[in-house]
Amino acid sequence: MAKSVEEFNKKRLRSSNITVVVSIALVLFLLGLMGLILINAQKYSDYLKEQLVVNAYFEENYDIKDSAKIAKQEAVAVELINKMEAVKRTKYITKKMATAEAKKSLGIDTEALYEEDIYPASVEVSLKAGYTDSIKTANVLKELKAIPGIKEVKNDTDSQKIYDNLNKILKWILGFCVLFLILAIVLINNSIRLKVFSKRFIIKTMQLVGAKRRFILTPFIKEALILGVLGAVIGLLALFGVWYYFTTAIKTPFVQDTNQYIWLVVSIFGVGLFITVLSTIIATWRFLKSNVDDLYYS
């Protein structure tokens, strides 16, 4: 009879541990998935933002004899633009290149309509992702206009609105990540509390026979660490398995930024262990402080 009771308790304990590990793994999987979405959304957003092009036009009306002087001034201006902190890359377009591009866009393949290069030389300036909001872009435009030789600066206002909206989308995604983090804390905490609740009589019995609180807490914390690690490992394996299948299906690199992925793994492990251990300590401490009578109504 005693043996059957012991086996029943072992099965119940094993089932409880499996339930906790699965709960932790599932929650961390969802949390990690939101992290991957945020990382890649940020990278894709940065890529799109860096497609914002600001056109800086040089003076077009000058005497032919000043061509060498103007060319030197334009080269200096391009060099100054490249040194600007907000600039990602530049493309210098000469008057001949501008005329060739105009012919190509208009579908004209003759010199008859272009007796001379009527379009001014210019620089296509691509900004870094952090400088594409309306205020910072306006400051960059002022800096460009202040460079000697630059006559006019233009940017696509419609594209500017799109890039501003991207920031709002990223904030929403970040908000969902915070929400998932809160849900992770609540769900893991509830799973741990149920597990500790099933051992409340053992905790109180150990305390009544003289065991110190630290002695009672230690095995629970060790078990929480093991369960947290197992849950995190299973959650990460499931996460990267799903991510590998997804990236293979759409033919994109599995890892785009090694450092961010490493931080994601470390964060998931950290969150899993921290919540599991903290919840175990809080739940166990609650029963250590309670009376025997309270155990029947907890």
Secondary structure, DSSP 4 states (H G I P E B T S, - for coil): -HHHHHHHHHHHHHHHHHHHHHHHHHHHHHHHHHHHHHHHHHHHHHHHHTT-EEEEEEP----GGGHHHHHHHHHHHHHHHHTSTTEEEEEEE-HHHHHHHHHHHHT---STT-SS--SPPEEEEEEPGGG-SHHHHHHHHHHHHTSTTEEEEEE-HHHHHHHHHHHHHHHHHHHHHHHHHHHHHHHHHHHHHHHHHTTHHHHHHHHHTT--HHHHHHHHHHHHHHHHHHHHHHHHHHHHHHHHHHHHHTT--S-S-HHHHHHHHHHHHHHHHHHHHHHHHHHHHHHHHS-TGGGGT-
